[in-house]
Amino acid sequence: MTSSSKNTHLHEKAERVKELLGSRVLVLVGLMGAGKSTIGKKIAMMLGLAFKDGDNEIEGASRMSVTELFESYGEEEFRDLERRVILRLLEAGPMVLATGGGAYMNAETRQSIADHGISLWLDAELDVLMERVSRRQNRPLLKNADPRGVMSRLIDERYPVYAQADLRFMSREDRKDVIAAEVIDLLLEHLEAEKN
């Protein structure tokens, strides 16, 4: 298959995914460093949909950074704001939405996602996550003496809940367009099966 025909085929798949999604939101869940924003932007571009980052939307609504919100109000207040912002985005339909790592842990948020979207867990191994998060210093949950230990604990706590997502995709080090194309294939398979 030539590069041009591959691109045409991918475009056709993406169009079909967009059609089958309808007004629903593709919601990416997973730990920090799983690639939700990076891959999400690429998927949104391929599908011709808007991309929203839950954390950016929260920062816009509150006029504070996630770190400042955590420090000023604590995690519980932050999660409540996060839940309300995500519900508003879900109701604004079709788009690709990257959620913060803890968003899917809230039962009400999970139910809203199930009602208005398709959830996709970007799974990743600890080493991949640590390599990625070490590049950025804006992770409130990792500002301590043992970030790897914190990440390991988060994996133990959150992966069983993330496993409730509609779909699971193993994130890895590869080109964004390769990963996004594989996600499009996975989505197409799921949405076609759901239709039948």
N, C-alpha and C positions, 0 to 999 in steps of 0.2 A: 504494500500500500504506500503510495507516495505521500509526502508531507501534506500536499494540498488536499488529497482525498481523505487523509486522516483528520485534518481540520474540518472538512465538510461533514464527515461522519460524526465527529464530536459535537459540532454545532447542531446537527439534527437531534442527537441525543439530548443535548442541553435544552433545546426547544421543547422536546417531548416531556422532559422533567418539569419544566416551567408550566406547561399546560396541565400536567397531572397534579402539580402542587396546588393550582388554583389560587385561592386567597390565603392559603396557609403559609406559615413562616417556617423556614428551615432553621432550627435552633441548634447551635453547636455547643456541646457541653464537654467538660473535661478540666483537668488540672491546669494551673498556670504553666505555660511552656509547651502545652500540647499542640499549639499551632492554630487555635480557634480564630484569632484575628487574621493572621497571615494567610491561612488556607481559606478562611471565610471570604476574604476580599476577592481572592482568585475565583472561588466558586460563584460568588455574586456577579462578577464580571462575565463569566461564562454563561450564566443564566439570564443576564440582562436585568438583574434585580438590584435594589438598593442593598447596601451593607450597613449594618449598625452594630456598634460595639456597646454592649450593655454598660460597661464601666464608663465609657466616654459619655453615654447618655445620662448616667447618674451624676457625673461631674458637671455636665451642662445644666441639669435640673437643680443641683444644689449649689453651684458656683464654688465647689470645693473639690480638691483632689480626693481620690479614694483613701489615700494615706491620711489626709486631714480629717476626713469623715470618721475613719477608724479611731484616730487619736482624740477627736472632739466628742464623739457620741458613742463609741464602742461598737462592737460587731453586731449586736442585736438590732440597734437602731439602723445601722447600715443595711442589714439584711431586709428590714421592713421597707426601707426606701427602694432597695433593689427590686423587691417583689412588686411594688407598685409601678415602677418604671418598666419592668419587663412585661407586665400585664398590658400596659398602655401600648407598648411596641407590638405585642402579639395581636392586639385588636386593630392595629394599623395595617396588617397583612400585606401582601406577599413581600418578603424580604429574606435576607440571610442575616441571622442575629447570632453574634458571639456573646455568650454569657460569661460572667465571672465564675471562677472555679467553685465557689460556694453556693451559687444561685440554685442549682438543681437539687441541693440538699433540702430545700424548703418544700414540704409536701404540697402546699398550696400552689407554689410556682410550678412544680412538676405537673400538677393537674391542669393548670392553665396552659402549659406547653402542650400537653396531650390533647386538650380541647381545640387549640388554635394552630397547632404546628406538627412538624415531624422533628423528633429529636435525634441527633447524631452525636454519639460519644466518640470524641477523638482520644483514643487510648494511647498511652505512651509509656515506655519503660523508664524507670527511675534515672538511669544514666543519661538518657536523651533529655528528660525534663531538666535535670541539674545543669547540663551543658548549656541549655537554652536560657534558663532563668538567671544563670550567673552573668549573662551579658547585660542585665538591667538591674538597677538598684531601687526600683519603685514597687517592690512587693512587700506590703505591710506584714504579711504572715511569716516572711522569711528574715525579718530584721531581728536576728538573735544569734547566739553563739553556735548553733547547730542546725543550719538550714537543711542539710541533707536528712537529718533526723526528723525535722518537721515535715519535710516532703514525704518521707517514708510513712510517717503517721497518717498524713492526709490520704495517701494511697490506700492504706488499710481501712480508713474510715469511709472514704468517698467512692472507691471503685465498686463496692457492692450496690451502691445507690445509682451510680452512673450506668451500671449494667441494666437498669430498668429502661434505658433509652430505647427508642424504636430500632436504631441501627448502631453498630459499633465499627469503627475503622481504626486500624493500627497505624498511628502516626510514626514516621521515621524520617531519617535524614535523606531527602531526595529533593529534586526540583519541585517547586510549588505547582507548576503546571501539570506535572506527572501525578502528584498526589490529588490535585483537584479533579483531573480527568478520571481517576479511579473512584473518587467519591461520586462523581456524576454517574458512573456505571452502577455503583452500589445503590444510589437513589433510584435510578431508572428501574432496576430489578425489583426493588421494594415497592415502588409506586405502581408498577405494572401488575405485580402479584396482588396488591391491595385492591386494585380495580376488578380483578377477576374473581 
